[in-house]
Structures are given as C-alpha cells and as structure tokens.
Amino acid sequence: MKIQMLGTGSAFAKTYYNTNALIYANGYNLLIDCGSTAMLSLYQLNIPLDSIDGVWVTHLHADHIGGLEELAFRTKYELNKKIDLYVMESLMPTLWDHCLKGTLINDQDGFISLADYYDVIVVKEQQTVKVIEELHIEPIRTEHVPGKPNYSLFINDFFFYSADLQFNSELLMQLHRERGCGLIFHDCQLELPGIVHTTLEQLLTLPLDIQQNIRLMHYSDNMPQYIGKTGAMQFLTQHESMDITEKTYKP
C-alpha cells in the first residue's frame, strides 16, 4: 500500500496545491479529500479519473471538498458511474445542503441528492471502516475550528493522517506509544499564531522518537525558508509517493 500527495500546501498555498492525497491499496484507489486543486493535480500526474474508486472527506473547508463538484459531474456524465464517498454522519447534512446542493441539484434529470452522484457511505463516530480487506480507517475527531466537526484518520493501526487540527500532543503520544503508530503525516503552520492549526513551534516540543516519524504537510508557500529548521521532522513534497505498509516502511 502506498500514498501519493496530490498537494502539500495550506488552504491558500499556490505553489504546492491543497493538501489532498491518494491511497493505493491492492487495486482500490481512495482520495483523502478532494479540494479545489485535486482535479488539476490528478491531471498533471496523468492519473485517469476512472482509476479513482472512492473519496474520504475529513472536513468541509474548500481545500478539502472544493473538487467534489467537478468529480461528481465528470464521473456522472463522462464515466456514467458512481464512486464511493465516505462521509461522517455529522458532516452529511451540511455537505449537501450548504456546500454542493446549489450546483449539483438537477430536477430535470431527477438528481436531487448526493446519492445521485456518489455511492455514499455514512460513517459514525468511533466506527472503524473496512474499505477493503487491506485498508481499515478509524476516524478520530480532532479540534480544528470550534463548532465544526473535523476528523483525522488512523489507518491500518499504523499510519496517522491529520486533518487540519489544533495541537494535541496527548493524542500523538498515545498513538505512538500505546497504539503502535509508526508514521504520522501532520499539518504544520510555519508561522505564529496557529489559532486553528498546529504550528511548527508546537511540533518541535514533541519528543525525538515521535518527531522522527512525522512528515509535515499543509504548509505555506514560504516552506523553503524552513528547510533544516524542523528538528527530526521532514517535509512531504508535492506529488511525492511513499510506502505506508507497516512491514516495509522504514523511517
């Protein structure tokens, strides 16, 4: 199993695109979020649209869902198929009623719900989902913007992929030391104040053994200025591909 970063930038990054990713798991290809730049990135990587089997939505900001409209239209009208859409129960009403309904609803063709475009799988809190036999995802509710649900992902009891979140050292320590997490992709705001994002300064307070397993994403366009200033952590790069299989991964 491997993961490829479609983008590694923040919501407003222009150089590195939005932080979205594609997991390849034994023939099933799952997007982690589909933000405003995701479709452009797939095009640049020559990844055919009909190779995408599903999307997992972590939260409802445009850099994470801004490409769902194009994806819906193109799979519906170009490919004549529906792909899987994994959405937390707490996100469902808002995703359709306030994010997608205005453009996707089509009374003439009878398309009046999200299920007319996607095979929607509603995920409950504290529910681990078996996407396929080789891919298990546990959503973990993490704090980002107060009052807006946000979910990071713990994949195959080994790999933690953060959504946008406020610093939570207790969670990272627990995942690493109690649950066997050996690889962490973490969002990182390079400059203060963080407010609704984890900052580099905060991540640098983590113990060395955890830092060694962290790869940084969701950063601003001035990232090159911080190379060599991230402790034992490393930056992920746009379009980078990495093996995330526990048996073969080496930090």
N, C-alpha and C positions, 0 to 999 in steps of 0.2 A: 504494500500500500504506500502511496506517496501523495504529497500535497504540492500544488503549484500556486504561487502567489500571483493572482491577476493584477494586483496592485498592492502597494505597501504604504501608501500615503494617508494623510488625515483627510477629513471631510473637505477641506479647502485646498489640498495639495493639487498642483497642476503637473508637476514633473513625474510623480510616482503613482498617480491614479489612486482611487479609493482602495482601502484595504478590504479586498474580497479574495477568496481562494477557491481552488478546485481540488477536491479529493478524488483520487483514482483508487478504487477498491474492487479488485477482482472483476472488472468489466462494468462496474457501476460507477458513474461519474457524478459526484454531488458538489454543487456550488455551495459554499458557505457565504451566504448573502449574494445579492445581485444589485450592486449600487449603480450609480449614474455612469461610471466608466467601465463597467464589467463587460458589456457587449463589445465595446471598442477593443478591449484587451483580448477577448476571445478571437476577434477578427485578426488582430495583429499576430497572435500566436498560431493562426491557421487551425484553430480548434473548431471543427464543424458543429453547428448548432444541434444537429441530430445525434451527436455523441453525448449530449447532456441529458442525464436521467432524472435529476431532481435538484431542488434548492432547499436549503435550510435557512430560515430567517432568524437572526439573533435579536434585532430590534428594528424600529420603524423610522430611523433617520434616512434621508435620501441617499447618503453614501453607502447604505446597506440595502435599500429596496428600490432605488431610483431606476434600475434597469428592468424591473419586473413587468412594466407595461410593454416594453418592446419585446421582451421574451415571450409574454403571453400572446401578443399579436402574431409574432413570427412562427411560434410553434403551432398556433391555431390555423393560420391561413397559408403559411408556406409548407409546413410539415404535416398538417392535418392530424396532430396528435396532442395529447396532454402529458406533461411530465409531472412528477411528484413535487408537491410543495409542502414542506414541513413547517408548521406554524404553531407557536404556543397558544394555548387556549386564551390566555389573557390578551394576546395581540390580535386575535381574529376579527372582532367587530371593527376595530379602528383601521386595520389594514384594508378592508374592503370599503367601509362606509366613508372614510376620510382620506384615504390615500389613492385608491385605484378605481373606485366606482365611477367617478365623474368621466373617465375616459374609456373604460372597458365596457360599461353597460351598453348594450345594443338590443333595444326592444324589437327591432325589425327581424333580427336573426334569432331572437329568443335567448340572448346571452345576458342574464340578469344577476349572476353571482360569480364569485371567484371559482366555484366548482365547474363553471362552463369553460374555463381556460386551463385549470390545473386539476390534477388529482390531489385534493387537499387532505393532508394527514394532520389532524389536530392533536397536539402533544400536551399532556397535562404536566403540571409541576411535579417534580420528583419522579418522573417516568423516564426510564431508560428505553430508548428506541433501538430495535434491531433493524437497521435499514436493509442490510443483507447479513448473512451469517458472519462475514468477516468485518462488519462495520457496526459498532454499537456506540450510540451517542447518548450521553447523560447531560441534559441542560441544567445549568446551575444559575439560579437567579442572582445577579450581581448588580450593585448600585451604579448607576450612571447619572441620568438626570432624575432628580427626585420626582416621584409620582409616575414615572414612565417605565413600564416593565422592560427589562433588559436581561439577556441570557448568554452567559459564556458556555462553552462546550467542553466536556471531558470525554475524550474519545478513546475507546478500547482500553479503559482503565490505565492509560499510559500517557496520553497526549492532551494537554490543556490548551485550548484556543480561546483567548479572551475576546469578548465583545468589548465595546468601549466601557471602561469601568473606573470608578474611583479606587484608589489604592487599598488593597486588602491583603496585608501581609499574613494575617492569620489563615486565610484561605490558601494562599500559596504554600505556606509552611505545612498545612495539613495535607494538601495534595501531594507534596513532595515527600514528606517524611512518614505519613501514615497510609497513603493510598498508592504509593509506588509510581507517582508521576515522574517521568524521566525527561520530558520535553515540554517546554512552555513557549507558546507564541503570545507575546504580550503587547498590548497597545502602549505607546510611550509618547507623552507630550514632552518635547525637549526643553521648553522654556516655562518659567513660572508666570502666573499661578496655574495650577492644574484645574481646580474647581470641580469639573465633572470628568476629568481624565487623570490617569496615573502619570506622574512625571518621572523623568529620568532621575532626578534627585531622590525621589522616594524609592525607586527600584534599586538605587545604589546602596540603600541601607540594608538590603537583604543579605543574608549570609552567603559566603562564597560558593558553597555547594549548590545553592539554588540559582545564583547568578549564572553559573556555568551551563545551566540547562535552559537559559532564557534567550530567545531570539526576539528582537524588537521590531515592531511594525506600527502602522498608524502614526507616522511622524510627519513633520512639516518639510517643506522643500529645502530648508537650510540644513538638512541632515549631514551633508559632507563636513560641515564645521565641527561636528561632534564625533567624527571617527577618531578612535583612540581615547575617547573620554567616557566610555561606557562600562568601565570595570571589566568583569569577566563575561559580560553580555555582548552579543553580536547583533548587528543589523541584518534583518532579512532584506533581500533586494527584489525589486520588481521583476516578475516572471520567473523567479528562482523556483526550482523544483527540489524537493527533499524527501528522502525515505523516512516514513514515520512508523515503520514496523518495529515493534519493541525488540525483536530478536536480532535485527540487523542495524538498528540505529546506534551510532556511537557519537557522544558529544565532542 
